[in-house]
């Protein structure tokens, strides 16, 4: 199947394919899981490819990891499959797999916190849970982020909470003054990508061209 990726991603894919063949040959199943996970993440970046093929490979990995009792790997594959659905805006399916992955993670762990965010954010964007439930889970995320002393997830859950509450003025003020400066300072590329676009679109919609120009320049330098 055709794969459209840049040079560095192509090399990662090639090495992962070689590693996968080696681990399968030597019956090192856990390392084979890691190699195939990397391959699928690289392929999944191109949302124009045949998703059915990707989905089937993930389902096989979920099944095999369960048979081998590798629940941590199963949780990883469930979460990654949820991400693939989320990228394609199939929120109900994404929520299903995020929920299954969340149930496997140890509560009060960093892994649980990350998966909780995926689950709540997807449920909000897909309008899949009552507002009261979303608020409760977003506050749970903030509480756990504080307990784990993780400022980054404290910030993203705070943004999510403001969005759920429909406090959009506070949301964009917090995003502009607190969140984006923190993401830039710590080079959190994923969050810069996500929230930089949101801030840019807000500036365009509210007719603030100078701010839009500034953030677009900053955004392009950071990613």
N, C-alpha and C positions, 0 to 999 in steps of 0.2 A: 504494500500500500504506500502511496506517496506521503512523504513527511516533509513539511515546510518549516524548517527551523534554522537559526543562525549558526555560524561556524562553531562557537563554543558549545551550543546545545547539541549540535551534530556529533561532536567528539564525545560528549557525555553519553549520548545515545549509543554510539559505537562501542565504547568501553563497557557500558552496561550490558549490551547484547553479548559481548565476549564473556563477561563475568557470569551472566545467566547460563550460558552453555556450559561453562566450567563447573558451576555449582550443581547443575542438573546431572552432569556426568559423574560427579563425585558424591551425589546424593546429599549434598549440603542444602537441605530444603530452606532453612531459615535465611541463609545468605542468598539463595535463589529468590526468595520473596522480596528481599531488599532490592536486588538487581531489577526484577520485573516491575517493582513499584516505581523505580527511577525511570524506566522505559515508558511506562504509562503516563507518568507526570509530564515527560517531555512531549510525548505524542498528543496528550490532552490539551496542550497549549494552542493547538490548531483546532478551533471549534468547527471548522469546515469539513473535517474528516468524518468518516463513517463511525458514528458514535456506538452503533450496535456492536461493532467489533471490540471497542474499548470496554463497553459494559460487560460483554461476555467474559473477557479476560479478568475483569475485576470479580465477577461472580464466581469464576473458577478459583481465584485466589482466596476469596472469602470462605468458600467451601473447603478448600484444601487446608487452610490455616485452622479451621475449626476441627477438622478430622485429626490434625496433628496436635491439637490442644494449645496452639500458639495464639492465645486470646489477644495478646498485645498486637500481633500482626493483623489479626482479624479486625480489631478496632481501627488500625491504621487504614486498612483497605476500605472499610465502611465509610470512614471519614473522607477519604480521597474520592470515593465514588459519589458521595454527597456533594463534594466540591464540583465534580464534573457536571452534575445536574444543576447545581446553583449557577455555574457559568452560563448554562443554556437556559436559565430562568425557568426551569422546571422545579418550582419551589416545593411542591408537595412531595415529590420524590426525593429531593435533596433533604427535606426535613426528616423523612423516614429514615434515611441512612445516617444522618447526623444524630438522630435520637438513639439509634442502635449503637453507634460508636460511643455516645455519651454514657450509656448504661454500662459499658465495659470499663470505662475509665474509673480509677480510684477517686472517690470524692475527696475534696480538699486538695487535690493535686493540680499541678500546672497543666497537665494534659486535660483534666476535667474542665478547667477554666477555659482553655482554648476551644474545646468542643462545645462547651456551653454557649460561648459567643456565637459560634457557627450556627447552632441550633436556634437561638433566640433571634439573631439577625435574619436568618432565612424565614422563620415563622412570621416575623414582622413584615418583611418585604412581600411575602406571599399572602399576607392577611389570613394566617392559618390558625391563630390562637386569639382568644379574647384579650382585650386590652389589660384587664386585671391580671391575667396570667403572665402576659409579657412583662408588665411592670414588676411583678413579684420575682421573675427570673432575672430580669436586668439588675434588680437590687441585690439579688443573690450573687450575681457576677461581681458587682462593685464590692460587696462585703468580702468575697473570697480574694479578690485582687488586693484589697487592703491587708488581709490576713497573710497573703503570700508576699507582700511588699512589692507588688508588681505595678509600677506606675503606668506602664503602657496600657495594660488591660483595664486599669482603673479609668484611664482616659477614654478608651473606645467604648467601654460599657456606659460611661457617663454620657457620651454622645448618643449612644443608642437609647438610653433612658429619656433624654431630652426629645429625641425624635418620636418615641412612643407617646410621650406626653403632648406632642404637637407644639412644643415650645420652640418654634423655629427661630425666633429672634435670639433667644438664649443659645440655641444650638449653633448658629453661625458665628455668634460672638465668641463662644467657647472654642469653636473650631479655629477661628482666626487668631485669637489671642493666646490660647493655651495649647491646643492639640497640635496644630501644624508646626509651630516653633519647636515643640518637643520632638516631634517626629524628624524634623530636619536636623536638629542638634544631634540626635542619636542615630541618624541615617537609617531610619526604619522605612526602607524603600516600599515595602508592601503598602503600608498605611499612607505614605506620601502619594502613592499612585491612586489609591482609592479616594482619599479625602481631599487631595489636591484638585482632582477633577470636580468633586462636589463644590469646593470653594470657588473654583473658576466659573462653573455654571451659574452659581449664585451671583457672582459679580456681573456676569453677562446679563442675567435676567433682571437684575436691579439697576442696570445701566451705570456700572462703575468701571468704565473702560481702562483707566489707569491701573486700578488694582488687578483687573483681569490680565492686563499686559504683564504686570510685575510677577504675578503668580505663575503665569505660563512660562516666563523665562526661568524662574526658579525651579519650576516643575521639570522643565526639559533638562536642566543641569543636573538634577538629582537622580534621574532614572535613565 
